[in-house]
Amino acid sequence: MLVETKQMVPITRLQKELTRIVRELSDSGKAIYILKNNNMEAVLLSYDEYEYLKNIEEIFEQLEIKNIVEKRLEKYDPKNNISWENIRKEI
């Protein structure tokens, strides 16, 4: 992944200039990459971008559940169903 150098901010600078950096983030919409000891430590996103990513995550989760249900339904045989009455009798 390529990251523009101007989008990288050392954590010490972030601590000193948080308000200005957040304002720039809001204006540009570009993520800020936070460095700690010259290593990528975190990413600061706009709320809209975060919300978009959370929605995508939810869609993927729903697709995964759909695939699991479809796979289970392939093996489903109604003849193997047990009635509630029979279950109650066994208890």
Secondary structure as GFF3:
##gff-version 3
##sequence-region A 1 91
A	DSSP	three_ten_helix	5	7	.	.	.	ID=ss1
A	DSSP	beta_strand	8	10	.	.	.	ID=ss2
A	DSSP	alpha_helix	11	16	.	.	.	ID=ss3
A	DSSP	alpha_helix	18	28	.	.	.	ID=ss4
A	DSSP	beta_strand	32	36	.	.	.	ID=ss5
A	DSSP	beta_strand	39	44	.	.	.	ID=ss6
A	DSSP	alpha_helix	47	74	.	.	.	ID=ss7
A	DSSP	three_ten_helix	78	80	.	.	.	ID=ss8
A	DSSP	alpha_helix	84	90	.	.	.	ID=ss9
###
